[in-house]
Amino acid sequence: MSAHAQAEGARAPSAQELQARGALLVRVQEQHGVAAGAAGRGGDGLAAGPPLPMAEALAVIVANERGRQGRASFNALRAARAARLRDQRRAASGAARALVCGGVS
């Protein structure tokens, strides 16, 4: 189970679900002409091409890291904005309650 799924409180897939996913993977590999279980990077059934030159590999890693940091920054800003709006709603709600109840909250 991925860290994201664990953070969301998702349950682990059952043996039946894993078997269905495996069957789907085999069908997709057959549709795309990839031999099931072909030796590749990580044993994922995908044929490995020639290794990337160091400069190209670093460019891919840098781009992926930049994207990961961008998503993390976006999520942090979104959470901060949601907290600020929630606090503003609570403050407005408290002010309205004080006016209606004559200053008693």
C-alpha positions as MATLAB code, in Angstrom:
seq = 'MSAHAQAEGARAPSAQELQARGALLVRVQEQHGVAAGAAGRGGDGLAAGPPLPMAEALAVIVANERGRQGRASFNALRAARAARLRDQRRAASGAARALVCGGVS';
ca = [
       0.000    0.000    0.000;
       1.379    3.435   -0.908;
       2.181    6.092    1.677;
      -0.595    8.239    0.188;
      -3.133    5.443    0.587;
      -2.000    4.900    4.170;
      -2.317    8.622    4.890;
      -5.851    8.584    3.505;
      -6.736    5.608    5.695;
      -7.329    3.315    2.720;
      -7.466   -0.423    3.266;
      -5.009   -2.862    1.745;
      -6.274   -4.565   -1.431;
      -7.603   -8.090   -1.023;
      -6.036  -11.125   -2.687;
      -8.940  -11.188   -5.150;
      -8.361   -7.529   -6.093;
      -4.640   -8.155   -6.561;
      -5.390  -11.167   -8.779;
      -7.792   -9.055  -10.880;
      -5.142   -6.324  -11.226;
      -2.576   -8.912  -12.288;
      -4.941  -10.270  -14.947;
      -5.599   -6.733  -16.201;
      -1.858   -6.064  -16.390;
      -1.337   -9.213  -18.484;
      -4.157   -8.176  -20.873;
      -2.716   -4.679  -21.280;
       0.763   -6.079  -21.889;
      -0.626   -8.412  -24.551;
      -2.508   -5.540  -26.226;
       0.685   -3.502  -26.436;
       2.906   -6.356  -27.554;
       4.939   -6.567  -24.367;
       5.762  -10.064  -23.195;
       4.373  -10.674  -19.722;
       7.227  -11.063  -17.266;
       9.855   -9.800  -19.736;
      13.067   -8.910  -18.002;
      13.416   -5.168  -17.664;
      14.208   -2.542  -15.106;
      12.670   -3.664  -11.857;
      11.127   -6.772  -13.435;
       8.041   -4.816  -14.465;
       7.680   -6.526  -17.832;
       8.798   -3.487  -19.786;
      11.756   -3.825  -22.097;
      14.737   -1.787  -20.945;
      16.309    0.505  -23.486;
      19.887    1.647  -23.499;
      20.963    3.415  -20.311;
      20.476    7.166  -20.234;
      23.526    9.389  -20.467;
      24.345   10.930  -17.073;
      23.334   14.457  -18.151;
      19.957   13.267  -19.440;
      19.318   11.167  -16.316;
      20.120   14.163  -14.104;
      17.793   16.378  -16.165;
      14.947   13.877  -15.641;
      15.652   13.684  -11.907;
      15.817   17.487  -11.567;
      12.548   17.935  -13.468;
      10.803   15.322  -11.330;
      12.136   16.844   -8.120;
      11.066   20.326   -9.213;
       7.569   19.007   -9.867;
       7.457   17.206   -6.509;
       8.515   20.362   -4.680;
       5.963   22.401   -6.635;
       3.155   20.028   -5.658;
       4.268   20.074   -2.014;
       4.357   23.877   -2.033;
       0.916   24.062   -3.633;
      -0.540   21.653   -1.082;
       0.988   23.617    1.817;
      -0.405   26.897    0.461;
      -3.816   25.308   -0.092;
      -3.851   23.986    3.495;
      -2.808   27.390    4.875;
      -5.532   29.129    2.856;
      -8.150   26.642    4.034;
      -7.082   27.190    7.665;
      -7.209   30.977    7.227;
     -10.694   30.823    5.697;
     -11.876   28.449    8.419;
     -10.559   30.838   11.098;
     -12.258   33.790    9.379;
     -15.578   31.917    9.255;
     -15.269   31.021   12.950;
     -14.464   34.612   13.854;
     -17.394   35.924   11.813;
     -19.653   33.308   13.341;
     -18.514   34.272   16.844;
     -19.061   37.999   16.164;
     -22.556   37.307   14.819;
     -23.353   35.126   17.840;
     -22.164   37.882   20.199;
     -24.486   40.399   18.522;
     -27.487   38.048   18.686;
     -26.856   36.867   22.243;
     -26.006   40.298   23.631;
     -22.302   39.691   24.087;
     -22.608   36.237   25.647;
     -20.983   33.429   23.695;
];
